[in-house]
Amino acid sequence: MILYQLFESPPELSLREGKKAFGIQCEKVEDGKAALLQAIGDISTSRQRVDTLAERCTRAQLSPLHFRDVVDDFLLA
């Protein structure tokens, strides 16, 4: 199973001074163990929008190969 989860970008890596920024990490879960595949931080300051995107990616079982493309499309919308 591929799991996409919201995370808070560390302040020192955020491009948004003084604001919380959120990203998504992609994990492969097998036999109850998770392995981090990719993480894209600083997607948005809107926790709700990023969480909704992560949920949709998980529900669709988005291939990690297309993860960056989906985030890029999200940023352009």
C-alpha positions, 0 to 999 in steps of 0.5 A: 500500500502507498500512503501519502501523509501531510507533514509540517515543513521545518521552519528553516527549510520553509520559503514562507517566512513566519508562516507554517508550511505543509508538505506531503510524504509518500511511504510504502507500507508492507507488513505493518512497516513503513518505508519513506519513498519521497517527501515534498515540503513547503507545498502550501500554508493551508493545512487543509488543502495539503491534507486533502491532496494527500488523502486523494493521492492515498485513495487513488493509490497514486504511483510514486512515479507521478507524485511530483507531477501531481504536486506540480499540477496542484501548485499551478492550479 
